[in-house]
Amino acid sequence: MTALAGPMRAFAAMTPQTESYPELSYVNPELRAAALPAIKWAQSSPPMSENYLAIRKQIDANQPKLLPGIPVKAHRVPVAEGIPDVTVYVINAGAGSRPAILHIHGGGMILGRAIDDVPAKQALAKALDCVIVTVDYALSPEVT
């Protein structure tokens, strides 16, 4: 990361929190109060490598079931050699033209999978009479 320049650098230096938490110097001063708890939590947590597999097992164990009657089709899309395929789930597709929603699951690129959100997206697609496409992607610890 590069250091802040000009007036922002001076303003950041005046904020007492940046003395104890230098990471905050990169955060907009108006957002520092909100960012501080996240930084403290991250510093007190074990490295992701130590608990990543346990977290993934817990997610897998609590996998919700797909809803009956609302179709879901998985498509594997090759990306490039050495890079895992991308999985795209198409929910509630059918004949005719309807609105669509593109959904990209959360998880900060380290947790979560598109399939984890499919049952909720099935219910949403039915309620809105639309198609939802949700994209899975390679998670950081799995490819680095």
C-alpha positions as CSV (number, residue, x, y, z in Angstrom):
1,M,0.0,0.0,0.0
2,T,1.1,3.5,-0.6
3,A,1.1,6.2,2.0
4,L,-1.5,8.9,2.0
5,A,-0.4,12.2,0.4
6,G,-1.0,15.8,1.1
7,P,-3.7,17.1,3.4
8,M,-5.1,13.6,4.0
9,R,-1.8,12.4,5.4
10,A,-1.8,15.4,7.9
11,F,-5.4,14.8,8.8
12,A,-4.8,11.1,9.4
13,A,-1.8,11.8,11.5
14,M,-4.0,14.1,13.8
15,T,-6.4,11.2,14.5
16,P,-5.3,9.5,17.8
17,Q,-6.5,6.1,16.6
18,T,-3.9,6.0,13.9
19,E,-1.1,5.9,16.5
20,S,-2.4,2.7,18.0
21,Y,-3.8,1.3,14.7
22,P,-1.7,2.4,11.7
23,E,-4.0,0.5,9.4
24,L,-6.6,3.3,10.0
25,S,-4.4,5.8,8.2
26,Y,-5.6,4.2,5.0
27,V,-9.3,4.6,6.0
28,N,-11.3,7.7,5.3
29,P,-11.4,9.6,8.6
30,E,-15.2,9.6,8.6
31,L,-15.2,5.8,8.5
32,R,-12.6,5.1,11.1
33,A,-15.0,4.6,14.0
34,A,-16.8,1.9,12.0
35,A,-13.5,0.3,10.8
36,L,-11.8,0.1,14.2
37,P,-13.9,-2.9,15.6
38,A,-13.2,-4.9,12.4
39,I,-9.5,-4.2,12.7
40,K,-9.5,-5.2,16.4
41,W,-11.5,-8.4,15.6
42,A,-9.1,-9.3,12.8
43,Q,-6.1,-8.8,15.0
44,S,-7.6,-11.0,17.8
45,S,-8.6,-13.8,15.4
46,P,-6.4,-16.8,14.5
47,P,-5.1,-16.7,10.9
48,M,-7.6,-17.9,8.3
49,S,-5.3,-20.8,7.5
50,E,-5.8,-22.2,11.0
51,N,-9.6,-22.3,11.0
52,Y,-10.5,-22.2,7.4
53,L,-11.3,-25.9,7.0
54,A,-13.4,-25.9,10.2
55,I,-15.4,-23.0,8.9
56,R,-16.0,-24.7,5.6
57,K,-17.1,-27.9,7.3
58,Q,-19.5,-26.0,9.4
59,I,-21.0,-24.3,6.3
60,D,-21.2,-27.7,4.5
61,A,-23.0,-29.3,7.5
62,N,-25.6,-26.6,7.5
63,Q,-26.3,-26.6,3.8
64,P,-30.0,-25.7,3.1
65,K,-31.9,-28.0,0.8
66,L,-33.0,-26.9,-2.6
67,L,-36.7,-26.0,-2.9
68,P,-38.9,-28.4,-4.9
69,G,-40.6,-27.2,-8.0
70,I,-38.2,-24.3,-8.8
71,P,-35.6,-25.5,-11.3
72,V,-31.9,-25.0,-10.8
73,K,-29.4,-25.8,-13.5
74,A,-25.6,-25.8,-12.9
75,H,-23.2,-24.9,-15.7
76,R,-19.5,-25.4,-15.5
77,V,-17.6,-22.7,-17.4
78,P,-13.9,-23.4,-18.2
79,V,-11.7,-20.4,-17.5
80,A,-8.0,-21.1,-18.2
81,E,-5.5,-23.8,-17.7
82,G,-4.6,-24.1,-14.1
83,I,-7.6,-22.1,-12.9
84,P,-10.7,-23.8,-11.5
85,D,-13.8,-23.8,-13.6
86,V,-16.5,-21.3,-12.7
87,T,-19.9,-22.7,-11.8
88,V,-23.0,-20.7,-12.8
89,Y,-26.4,-21.6,-11.4
90,V,-29.4,-20.6,-13.4
91,I,-32.5,-20.5,-11.2
92,N,-36.1,-20.6,-12.4
93,A,-35.3,-20.5,-16.1
94,G,-38.1,-21.5,-18.5
95,A,-39.6,-20.7,-21.8
96,G,-40.3,-17.1,-22.7
97,S,-38.6,-13.8,-21.7
98,R,-38.6,-12.7,-18.1
99,P,-36.6,-10.3,-16.0
100,A,-33.3,-11.6,-14.6
101,I,-31.1,-10.9,-11.6
102,L,-27.3,-11.5,-11.5
103,H,-26.3,-12.5,-8.0
104,I,-22.7,-12.8,-6.8
105,H,-22.4,-14.4,-3.4
106,G,-20.6,-12.6,-0.5
107,G,-17.8,-14.0,1.6
108,G,-15.0,-11.6,0.8
109,M,-13.5,-13.9,-1.7
110,I,-12.5,-16.4,1.0
111,L,-15.8,-18.0,2.2
112,G,-19.1,-18.9,0.9
113,R,-20.3,-20.5,-2.3
114,A,-23.1,-19.7,-4.7
115,I,-24.8,-23.0,-3.9
116,D,-25.2,-21.8,-0.3
117,D,-27.6,-19.1,-1.5
118,V,-29.5,-21.0,-4.0
119,P,-32.6,-22.0,-1.9
120,A,-33.1,-18.3,-0.9
121,K,-32.6,-17.3,-4.5
122,Q,-35.2,-20.0,-5.6
123,A,-37.8,-18.4,-3.3
124,L,-36.9,-14.9,-4.6
125,A,-37.1,-16.0,-8.2
126,K,-40.5,-17.6,-7.6
127,A,-41.9,-14.5,-5.8
128,L,-40.6,-12.1,-8.5
129,D,-41.3,-14.5,-11.4
130,C,-37.8,-13.9,-12.7
131,V,-34.7,-15.8,-13.5
132,I,-31.7,-15.5,-11.1
133,V,-28.2,-16.3,-12.2
134,T,-25.7,-16.8,-9.4
135,V,-22.0,-17.2,-10.0
136,D,-19.5,-19.2,-8.0
137,Y,-15.8,-18.3,-8.2
138,A,-12.5,-19.7,-6.9
139,L,-12.0,-18.7,-3.3
140,S,-8.7,-17.2,-2.3
141,P,-7.3,-19.9,0.0
142,E,-8.1,-22.6,-2.6
143,V,-6.1,-21.1,-5.4
144,T,-3.1,-19.5,-3.7
